[in-house]
Amino acid sequence: MRSSSTNFYLVLMFILHPFITLIYGIRNYRMPQAKNLMWAFSIFFGMTIGIGKESVGSDIVRYMADVNVLHGLDFNFSTAWDYFKSTGEIDVLRTLLSILVSRFTDNGYYLVIVFGFIFGYFYSRNMWFVLNRMEGKLKWITVLLLFCFFIITPIWKIGGFRFHTAVHVFLYGLLPYLFMGNKKRLIWCFLTPFVFHYSFLIPLFCLLVYLLLGNRLKMYYWFFIVSLFVGQLNLDRLNPIIEKYLPSVLNERSSSYRDTQKVAYYRSDDYSQEKVWYAKFHKNFLNWPISVFLIVLYWKSREIFETDRNLLRLLSFTFLFYGVAFVMSSIPSGQRFLAPAGLLTISLLVVYIQNSKQEVLMDKMIVFAYPFLAIYLLVSLREAFYYTSLTTVLGNPVFALFTIGDNFSINDLIK
């Protein structure tokens, strides 16, 4: 009876003010309903999303426009297949969702609500998978890292639905395996490249390498160290191999990312000068300190990890995946693989630091990391303004039903 009463009041709170209810759920993250409040808020975010002027060229605008076009067409399997081929996409979910939503409406904003439903489920489950492993009162270092964990790939990244949803789907399958040895959940990792985003063939390749080689902590560690300093891909050598052995559909789809002229410009000073310093470096302000934390963890606590099979598996794959992500960050769009690598790394750090009774060195090191992590948090939160509307923060679902498609981004309001 008590549980049903709690559910009733939480639903009522959410109907009246979703944003405040979300904050309440995060503060009381141990209650069973907390992760579902995050899921519900993700759907609400889709209802109230504001597409800013600076986001007019984003993928989500194109996806929403597709719904309007598709609504006036008659579909059968043949026409659906022709449309899928015309998109140039390899993964199927986004195309399927656009077709299904267009059968009921010509308003692309309803597609975003579906995006919020799917993204929010995997996002909330990953966040609470880690939160549920926290023991005792949260340490300050843990709280700070958890803030970073929440906003590496948050709900406002829904503008790039395919890739950012793939991040959380892949981790949804990966985290239970690394933390607990649950191999059944790995099916989600294998589905991710073909259903959500084809580029996750790269993280899947890392997983296959790990499953083949097993826990070779020292080898993965030194690969990670090398990737920090000499991590640029030599595309003059790599492109001929890719073009020879990669299937034609993947070859064609990845060609723009491997174009040597684009990559040369991406690595040049001219590209760097186009961005202000905090936009150019803010992701490094996360990657630098957590990389240092990882290195210290290896040298200080390696013996502890080697006696715990789950921890050893987690640390080994983290070094392997993070190293590959650093290598990939040397080409256009490759830097985005630092997002799943960062999520994985922070999940390892917060669980170990929070639950380790003898851990004191990290508490001292965090003093030096505060400025870096603070800049990362501030810049990342500023990015939320491009898709968040005032209705998202101040409104409720009843009001949102009458304003779907009429919300302005906070960024447009303050400029």
Secondary structure, 3 states (H helix, E strand, C coil): CHHHHHHHHHHHHHHHCHHHHHHHHHHCCCCCCHHHHHHHHHHHHHHHCCCCHHHCCCHHHHHHHHHHHHHCCCCCHHHHHHHHHHHCCCCCHHHHHHHHHHCCCCCCHHHHHHHHHHHHHHHHHHHHHHHCCCCCCCCHHHHHHHHHHHHCCCHHHHHHHHHHHHHHHHHHHHHHHHHHCCCHHHHHHHHHHHHCCHHHHHHHHHHHHHHHHCCCHHHHHHHHHHHHHCCCCCHHHHHHHHHHHCCHHHHHHHHHHHCHHHHHHHCCHHHHHCCCHHHHHCCHHHHHHHHHHHHHHHHHHHHHHHCCHHHHHHHHHHHHHHHHHHHHCCCCCHHHHHHHHHHHHHHHHHHHHHHCCCCCHHHHHHHHHHHHHHHHHHHHHHHHHHCCEHHHHHCCHHHHHCCCCCCCEHHHHHC
